[in-house]
Amino acid sequence: MVVVTSAQLGRINRTEARLVAIVESSDDAIIGKNLDGIITSWNRGGERLFGFTAREAIGRPMQMLIPDERADEEAQILAKIHRKEHVDHFETVRRRKDGSMLDVSITVSPILLASGTVIGASSIIRDISARKLKDLELERSNAELEQFAYVASHDLQEPLRMVANYVELLSQRYTGQLDERADKFIHYASDGARRMQQLVSDLLAYSRVGSQGRPPVRVETNAVVDRVVHTLQRRLEECGGAIERDELPRVLGDEVQLTQLFQNLVGNALKFRGEEPPRVRVHAEVEGRQVRFAVSDNGIGMEMRFAERIFQMFQRLHERSAFEGSGIGLAISKRIVERHGGSIWVESEPGAGTTFFFTLPADQ
């Protein structure tokens, strides 16, 4: 026989009161239900989110909050609860009392007795409609900016081509016939037009990552890297470089963009080489539903304080005259990886080479 003193009972009551206060003060809807999906508890957050009072909600099925087109969600949740499984937060839509729809994030946990018997579940439902609206606005803004960049870059190409052609004509016809200053001016104009053409071309490439991407398909990354090696063969011969790859797993993605990604990273390794001939290694590991790739080199490396900056558009760590390029290749690489739902990062040390890591969805 267990004897509970009045002091112990008081502590239990105070603890229970604190827990009730926490639940009632939450902005999230915290809803209890039995194994049949019937609502057994309903806090003020539930009333704020859905418009039902506790008296109106308790005793009614949870299904009343679920739109018809998502009716099977509750059955799937209850099946997991019966198996004592948690339902990690997932985003969906629920119906308010007035019939309007609400974007929500839901987490569901089984309620167990001390014996381990499941008697119901507790759902925490959070309103994410404001975040969804911001995401939509950001997506729309990015699409408009992308379209502007594409149109602006495309429309700039023809006048730039004309300027570059006429400056080149000036250079061919009059270099050496005018004074030394005039020759310098022609050279500056020619170099500026050439760099501007490269910038416009790179800006177009950046905008096309989002606007002209293809649906994901199974991609043989071994074949992709082999094509990149073939494309860069002349540069490899000029610098005495070599590229080594391990056996690489298949991924899901846009093969054209993934080819560009590997070419950017391998080309980057050849560009920023040290005194020794460049050695580049491409390897990968499967990590659950993703593949983590690594492109390593023995180049000049860099300080890690620049690790974020190098993925920004038109960012350079060296003088323009030291290395060719517009400084947009890594920004394009990052955008390609993120379009595929992955992430990209770098590890490097001055004089000790650089390794770019990135993840892509595995072909499962």
C-alpha positions, 0 to 999 in steps of 0.5 A: 500500500502506497501512502501519499502525504498531504505535502506530496499531494500538494507538490503533485497538484502544483506541478500539474497546475504548472503543466496546465498553465504552460499548455494553456499559454502556448501559441501553438495548438496542443491537442490530445486525442484517443486511439480512435482520433477523438479529441480529448483535450484542447488548449487556448492555442487550438481555439486561436488557430481553429476558432473552436472552443474546448467545449465545441472541440472535445468529443469530436473527431480530429478529422473535422480539421482535415480537408477532404483531399488530405483525409488519409493523413489522420489514418496514417498518423493513428497507425503510427501512434498504435505502433508507438511511433512519433510523427516528426514535424511535417507541413500540411493544411488544416481547416478552421471553423469558418471553412478557411484553410491554414498552413501548419506544421504538426508533430504528434507523439504517443501518450503511454501509460507507465506499463507502456500501453498506448492510450492516445496521442498529443499533437502540437500544431503550429501556424506557419501561414506567415512564413509560407507567405514570406516564402512565396513572396521571396520566390516571386521576387527571386523569379522576377529578379532572375527574369530581369537579369536574363533579359538585361543580359540578353539585350546587352549582348548585341550592343556589346558585340558591336562595341567589341568588334569595332574596337578590335577593328580599330586595334587591327588597323591603327595600332602602331600608326598613332602615338603610344597613348592612343595604342594604350587607350585602344588596348584598354577599350578592347580589354574592357569590352572583352571583360564586359562580354564575359560578365554578361555571358556569366550573368546569363549562365547564372540566371539560367540555372533556375529558369532553364533547369531540367527535371531530375533524372538518374545521372551517372556521375562517373560519365559526367566527370569523364566528360569534364576531363575530356573537355579540360584535356588541353588545359591539363596538358598545358599545366601537366595536371592530372585528375583522379576519380574514385568509383562514383555513385549515381545521383538524381539531377539535371545532367547538364547542370551537374556537368557544369558544376564539376567543370567549374570545380575542377577548372577552379583547381587547375586555375589556382594551382601552385608551383607543382603540377595540379593534382585533382581528386574527385571522390564521394560517399553515400550518406543516407539519401544523399551523396557527399562529393569532394573535389580536392586539389594541391593548389595554393589554398586560401584562408578559411575566413574567405570560405563564405565570400568565395560563393558570392557573385563577382567576388575575387580574392586576388588581383584581376591580373593574377587569374582570369575569370569574372568571379562568378563560377563558384556562385553558379556552382552553389546555385546548381547544388542548392537547386538540387536540394544540397549544400556546398562548402569548402575546407582549405589552408594557404599552401595546402590545397583546397577541398570543395564538398557538396551534397546531391540526392542519391539515386535510390 
